[in-house]
């Protein structure tokens, strides 16, 4: 919501809001955007219309986050990037390239982009937006250029089947004047500062989108080559004692496999700390996670990070551990319910030349700092 606040304020609205905790994203907001930090929101002042995230759905009257985003998209020529995987990086690539080429984009991205100064910006050019299918938000967006990276079943509490996800995206694409489909593109083979087959595919999609808005191919390639990535997307956090520490937001088997594939391209050992995200996803995809994680040399799995969900009886991170033991018998695996337990497991086994990878969308993001401290 911080990005929405920044853009709405820059485009003339008075903005105030609330959050449960202080986060780095709030530091990017102008001083006259007042943010209340409290476990529960206070009533909005008279005359103010609240737009709320799912965190307060049903508790505060007003309109939804998706409705606000649809209004913002309607104000500008817009590129919206959607899809199950790669949309944050692809959106960031497009916004960064436009910025590098002097096109002064506005952007809303679901991750921090150091080269862009944050997750949102209020430039005067094209608006570049990451569209979210998890709550069907993307359905409400009507961009000039609709970009679909790929299709997969990632949100089991929203969609009953892959066919339902595909139908959502097909309906959305049908409304757009210009469409870019990742499935129709070969991976980009030019120079990139980010590694992995998945990023070569992201780059191919970003280049096609840039060409769709009139950027010359050679200019687009030059700009994309300078892109250094998004925070928590295969982010290199340090190399204490010859051990490289990487952090990744991956919380779906395809994303886990992509991150591991990228780090294993040169044959080095990779040790993983994985935190499953959502009980429904863990229940449905435990074996698929195990197959993806089996490419590592050693894995520690924490308990499930619940996010918005209530516990489901019998569903813990141990489902992934047990499945991994079946998929790859004899592999070095540990059930470490707490993040701190997993950090201790990895530091005890790491040796110079290894790569440590922390994976997940929850508070496993604390682990890289703990790993770096442990090696001091």
C-alpha positions as CSV (number, residue, x, y, z in Angstrom):
1,X,0.0,0.0,0.0
2,X,3.0,2.4,0.5
3,X,3.5,2.6,-3.3
4,X,-0.2,3.4,-3.8
5,X,0.1,6.1,-1.2
6,X,3.2,7.6,-2.9
7,X,1.6,7.7,-6.3
8,X,-1.8,9.0,-5.1
9,X,-0.1,11.8,-3.2
10,X,2.1,12.7,-6.2
11,X,-0.9,12.9,-8.4
12,X,-2.8,15.3,-6.2
13,X,-4.6,13.4,-3.4
14,X,-4.3,14.0,0.3
15,X,-3.2,10.7,1.8
16,X,-3.0,9.2,5.3
17,X,-3.0,5.6,6.4
18,X,-2.0,3.0,8.9
19,X,0.1,-0.1,9.3
20,X,0.6,-2.7,12.0
21,X,4.4,-2.2,12.0
22,X,6.9,0.3,10.8
23,X,8.6,-1.0,7.6
24,X,11.3,0.3,5.3
25,X,8.7,1.0,2.6
26,X,7.2,3.7,4.7
27,X,10.5,5.6,4.8
28,X,10.1,6.4,1.1
29,X,6.8,8.3,1.7
30,X,6.7,12.1,1.7
31,X,6.6,13.7,5.2
32,X,3.1,15.0,4.7
33,X,1.7,11.5,4.2
34,X,0.8,10.6,7.8
35,X,1.0,6.9,8.7
36,X,-0.4,5.7,12.0
37,X,1.4,2.6,13.4
38,X,-1.0,0.6,15.4
39,X,-2.3,-3.0,15.6
40,X,-5.8,-1.7,14.7
41,X,-6.8,1.2,12.5
42,X,-8.6,4.2,13.9
43,X,-11.6,5.5,12.1
44,X,-10.8,7.6,9.0
45,X,-11.6,11.3,9.4
46,X,-14.9,12.6,8.1
47,X,-14.8,13.2,4.4
48,X,-12.0,10.7,3.7
49,X,-12.7,7.6,1.7
50,X,-10.7,4.6,2.8
51,X,-9.0,2.2,0.4
52,X,-8.0,-1.0,2.3
53,X,-5.8,-4.0,1.8
54,X,-6.9,-7.5,2.6
55,X,-5.4,-7.1,6.1
56,X,-8.4,-5.0,7.1
57,X,-11.0,-6.3,4.7
58,X,-14.4,-6.6,6.5
59,X,-13.1,-4.4,9.4
60,X,-13.0,-1.0,7.7
61,X,-15.7,0.4,5.4
62,X,-14.4,1.5,2.0
63,X,-13.1,0.4,-1.3
64,X,-10.5,-2.3,-2.0
65,X,-6.9,-2.0,-3.0
66,X,-7.7,-3.3,-6.4
67,X,-10.3,-0.5,-7.0
68,X,-7.7,2.1,-6.1
69,X,-5.1,0.5,-8.5
70,X,-7.7,0.4,-11.3
71,X,-8.3,4.1,-10.8
72,X,-4.5,4.8,-10.9
73,X,-4.1,2.7,-14.1
74,X,-6.9,4.6,-15.8
75,X,-5.0,7.9,-15.3
76,X,-2.0,7.0,-17.5
77,X,-0.8,5.0,-20.5
78,X,0.0,1.8,-18.6
79,X,1.9,-1.4,-18.9
80,X,0.7,-4.1,-16.5
81,X,2.8,-7.2,-15.9
82,X,0.9,-10.3,-14.6
83,X,1.7,-14.0,-14.3
84,X,2.4,-16.6,-11.7
85,X,6.2,-16.2,-11.6
86,X,8.7,-13.5,-12.6
87,X,6.3,-10.6,-12.6
88,X,8.2,-8.5,-10.0
89,X,11.5,-8.8,-11.8
90,X,10.0,-8.3,-15.2
91,X,8.1,-5.2,-14.0
92,X,11.3,-3.9,-12.5
93,X,13.3,-4.5,-15.7
94,X,10.7,-2.5,-17.7
95,X,10.6,0.4,-15.3
96,X,14.4,0.5,-14.9
97,X,14.9,0.4,-18.7
98,X,12.5,3.2,-19.3
99,X,14.2,5.2,-16.5
100,X,17.7,4.5,-18.0
101,X,16.5,5.7,-21.3
102,X,15.1,9.0,-20.0
103,X,11.4,8.1,-20.3
104,X,10.7,9.0,-16.7
105,X,8.2,6.2,-15.8
106,X,5.9,6.0,-12.9
107,X,5.9,2.5,-11.4
108,X,4.3,0.2,-8.7
109,X,6.4,-2.9,-8.1
110,X,5.9,-5.7,-5.5
111,X,9.5,-5.5,-4.3
112,X,12.3,-3.0,-3.5
113,X,14.4,-2.1,-6.6
114,X,17.6,-0.4,-5.4
115,X,18.4,1.1,-8.8
116,X,15.0,2.8,-8.8
117,X,15.1,4.0,-5.2
118,X,12.3,1.8,-3.9
119,X,9.1,0.0,-4.9
120,X,7.2,3.0,-6.4
121,X,7.9,6.2,-8.3
122,X,5.8,9.0,-9.7
123,X,7.4,9.9,-13.0
124,X,5.6,11.6,-15.9
125,X,5.9,8.9,-18.5
126,X,4.3,5.4,-18.8
127,X,3.0,3.8,-15.6
128,X,4.4,0.3,-15.1
129,X,2.5,-1.9,-12.7
130,X,2.8,-5.4,-11.3
131,X,-0.6,-7.0,-11.5
132,X,-1.6,-9.5,-8.8
133,X,-3.9,-12.5,-9.5
134,X,-3.9,-13.8,-5.9
135,X,-7.1,-11.9,-5.2
136,X,-8.1,-11.4,-8.8
137,X,-6.9,-7.8,-8.7
138,X,-5.6,-7.9,-12.2
139,X,-9.1,-8.4,-13.6
140,X,-10.0,-4.8,-12.8
141,X,-7.0,-3.3,-14.7
142,X,-7.2,-2.0,-18.2
143,X,-3.7,-1.2,-19.5
144,X,-2.6,-0.3,-23.0
145,X,0.0,-3.1,-22.8
146,X,-0.9,-6.4,-21.0
147,X,2.1,-8.6,-20.2
148,X,1.7,-12.2,-19.1
149,X,4.9,-13.9,-18.0
150,X,3.5,-17.4,-17.5
151,X,0.5,-19.3,-16.0
152,X,0.6,-21.6,-13.0
153,X,-1.6,-22.5,-10.0
154,X,-0.1,-20.7,-7.1
155,X,-3.1,-19.5,-5.0
156,X,-5.1,-22.5,-4.0
157,X,-7.5,-20.5,-1.7
158,X,-8.6,-18.4,-4.7
159,X,-8.5,-20.8,-7.7
160,X,-9.8,-24.4,-7.8
161,X,-7.7,-25.4,-10.9
162,X,-5.1,-24.3,-13.4
163,X,-7.8,-24.0,-15.9
164,X,-9.5,-21.4,-13.7
165,X,-6.3,-19.4,-13.5
166,X,-5.8,-19.6,-17.3
167,X,-9.4,-18.4,-17.9
168,X,-8.8,-15.4,-15.6
169,X,-5.7,-14.3,-17.6
170,X,-7.3,-15.0,-21.0
171,X,-10.2,-12.8,-20.1
172,X,-7.9,-10.0,-19.0
173,X,-5.7,-10.2,-22.1
174,X,-8.7,-10.0,-24.4
175,X,-9.4,-6.5,-23.1
176,X,-5.9,-5.1,-23.9
177,X,-5.0,-3.4,-27.1
178,X,-1.4,-4.8,-27.0
179,X,-0.5,-8.2,-25.5
180,X,2.9,-9.8,-24.7
181,X,2.9,-13.5,-23.8
182,X,6.0,-15.0,-22.2
183,X,5.1,-18.5,-23.5
184,X,5.6,-17.3,-27.1
185,X,9.1,-16.0,-26.5
186,X,12.5,-17.7,-26.4
187,X,14.8,-16.9,-23.5
188,X,17.0,-13.8,-24.1
189,X,20.6,-14.7,-25.1
190,X,22.2,-11.3,-24.7
191,X,24.3,-9.8,-21.8
192,X,22.6,-9.6,-18.4
193,X,23.8,-8.7,-14.9
194,X,21.3,-11.1,-13.3
195,X,21.7,-14.8,-13.6
196,X,19.6,-17.9,-14.3
197,X,17.3,-19.2,-17.0
198,X,14.3,-17.6,-15.3
199,X,15.9,-14.2,-15.6
200,X,16.7,-14.8,-19.3
201,X,13.0,-15.5,-19.8
202,X,12.1,-12.4,-17.8
203,X,14.4,-10.3,-19.9
204,X,12.8,-11.6,-23.2
205,X,9.3,-10.5,-21.9
206,X,10.6,-7.1,-20.7
207,X,12.2,-6.5,-24.1
208,X,9.0,-7.3,-26.0
209,X,7.0,-5.0,-23.7
210,X,9.5,-2.2,-24.3
211,X,9.3,-2.6,-28.0
212,X,5.5,-2.5,-27.7
213,X,5.8,1.1,-26.3
214,X,8.2,2.3,-29.0
215,X,11.6,1.6,-27.5
216,X,14.2,0.6,-30.1
217,X,15.5,-2.9,-29.6
218,X,19.2,-2.0,-29.2
219,X,18.3,0.7,-26.7
220,X,16.2,-1.7,-24.7
221,X,18.9,-4.4,-24.7
222,X,21.5,-1.8,-23.5
223,X,19.3,-0.7,-20.6
224,X,18.3,-4.2,-19.6
225,X,21.9,-5.3,-19.5
226,X,22.5,-2.7,-16.7
227,X,19.7,-4.1,-14.5
228,X,21.0,-5.6,-11.3
229,X,17.9,-7.1,-9.8
230,X,15.3,-6.7,-7.1
231,X,15.7,-7.2,-3.3
232,X,15.0,-10.8,-2.3
233,X,15.1,-12.0,-5.8
234,X,18.2,-14.2,-5.8
235,X,19.9,-11.3,-3.9
236,X,23.5,-11.8,-3.0
237,X,23.8,-10.6,0.6
238,X,27.5,-11.3,1.3
239,X,30.4,-13.7,1.3
240,X,31.6,-14.3,4.9
241,X,34.6,-16.7,5.1
242,X,34.3,-17.7,1.5
243,X,30.6,-18.7,1.8
244,X,28.2,-16.8,-0.4
245,X,24.8,-16.0,1.1
246,X,21.8,-15.5,-1.2
247,X,18.2,-14.6,-0.4
248,X,15.1,-15.3,-2.5
249,X,11.4,-14.7,-2.2
250,X,10.6,-18.0,-4.0
251,X,7.6,-19.7,-2.4
252,X,6.3,-21.9,-5.2
253,X,8.1,-25.1,-6.5
254,X,8.8,-23.4,-9.9
255,X,10.4,-20.5,-8.2
256,X,12.4,-22.7,-5.9
257,X,13.6,-24.7,-8.9
258,X,14.6,-21.5,-10.8
259,X,16.6,-20.1,-7.9
260,X,18.4,-23.4,-7.3
261,X,19.1,-23.9,-11.0
262,X,20.7,-20.4,-11.3
263,X,23.0,-21.0,-8.3
264,X,24.0,-24.4,-9.5
265,X,25.0,-23.3,-13.0
266,X,28.7,-23.4,-12.1
267,X,28.5,-26.6,-10.1
268,X,29.1,-25.3,-6.6
269,X,27.5,-26.8,-3.5
270,X,24.2,-25.2,-2.4
271,X,22.7,-25.4,1.0
272,X,19.1,-24.2,1.5
273,X,16.9,-22.9,4.3
274,X,13.3,-23.1,3.1
275,X,10.2,-21.7,4.8
276,X,6.9,-22.9,3.4
277,X,4.4,-20.1,2.9
278,X,0.6,-20.7,3.5
279,X,-0.9,-23.9,4.8
280,X,-3.0,-24.4,1.7
281,X,0.0,-24.2,-0.6
282,X,2.0,-26.5,1.6
283,X,-0.7,-29.1,1.7
284,X,-1.2,-29.1,-2.0
285,X,2.4,-28.8,-3.1
286,X,4.6,-30.5,-0.5
287,X,5.8,-33.2,-2.9
288,X,6.4,-30.6,-5.7
289,X,8.5,-28.6,-3.2
290,X,10.4,-31.7,-2.4
291,X,11.2,-32.4,-6.0
292,X,12.5,-28.8,-6.5
293,X,14.5,-28.8,-3.3
294,X,16.1,-32.2,-4.1
295,X,18.5,-30.3,-6.4
296,X,20.2,-28.8,-3.3
297,X,23.1,-30.5,-1.4
298,X,21.4,-30.0,2.0
299,X,18.1,-28.6,3.1
300,X,16.6,-27.3,6.3
301,X,12.9,-26.7,6.4
302,X,11.1,-24.4,8.9
303,X,7.5,-24.5,9.9
304,X,4.9,-22.8,7.7
305,X,4.6,-19.1,7.6
306,X,0.8,-18.6,7.8
307,X,0.4,-15.0,6.5
308,X,-3.3,-14.6,6.1
309,X,-4.3,-18.2,6.8
310,X,-5.5,-20.1,9.9
311,X,-3.6,-23.4,10.7
312,X,-4.8,-26.6,9.1
313,X,-4.6,-29.7,11.2
314,X,-1.6,-31.9,10.2
315,X,-0.1,-29.3,7.9
316,X,3.4,-28.2,8.9
317,X,6.8,-27.8,7.2
318,X,7.5,-31.5,8.1
319,X,5.3,-32.5,5.2
320,X,8.0,-31.1,2.9
321,X,10.7,-32.8,4.9
322,X,9.0,-36.2,4.7
323,X,8.4,-35.8,1.0
324,X,12.0,-34.8,0.4
325,X,13.2,-37.9,2.3
326,X,11.1,-40.0,-0.1
327,X,12.2,-38.1,-3.3
328,X,15.9,-38.3,-2.4
329,X,16.7,-40.9,0.2
330,X,19.9,-40.3,2.1
331,X,19.9,-36.6,1.4
332,X,21.1,-34.3,4.3
333,X,17.7,-32.9,5.5
334,X,16.6,-31.2,8.7
335,X,13.3,-30.3,10.2
336,X,14.1,-27.0,11.9
337,X,10.7,-25.4,13.0
338,X,12.3,-22.0,13.9
339,X,14.3,-19.9,11.5
340,X,17.1,-19.7,14.1
341,X,17.3,-23.5,14.1
342,X,17.7,-23.5,10.4
343,X,20.5,-20.9,10.5
344,X,22.4,-23.0,13.0
345,X,22.0,-26.1,10.8
346,X,23.4,-24.3,7.7
347,X,26.3,-22.6,9.5
348,X,27.4,-25.9,11.0
349,X,27.6,-27.5,7.6
350,X,28.9,-24.7,5.3
351,X,32.4,-24.7,4.1
352,X,34.4,-22.2,1.9
353,X,33.1,-22.2,-1.7
354,X,29.5,-23.1,-0.7
355,X,26.4,-21.1,-1.4
356,X,23.7,-20.7,1.2
357,X,20.2,-19.9,-0.1
358,X,17.3,-18.7,2.1
359,X,13.9,-19.2,0.4
360,X,10.4,-18.1,1.3
361,X,7.9,-15.2,1.5
362,X,7.7,-15.0,5.2
363,X,10.0,-13.9,8.1
364,X,12.7,-16.2,6.7
365,X,13.9,-12.8,5.4
366,X,15.6,-12.5,8.8
367,X,17.9,-15.4,8.0
368,X,20.5,-13.8,5.8
369,X,21.4,-11.3,8.4
370,X,21.6,-14.0,11.0
371,X,23.8,-16.1,8.7
372,X,26.2,-13.2,8.1
373,X,26.4,-12.6,11.9
374,X,27.0,-16.2,12.6
375,X,30.1,-16.2,10.4
376,X,31.6,-13.1,12.0
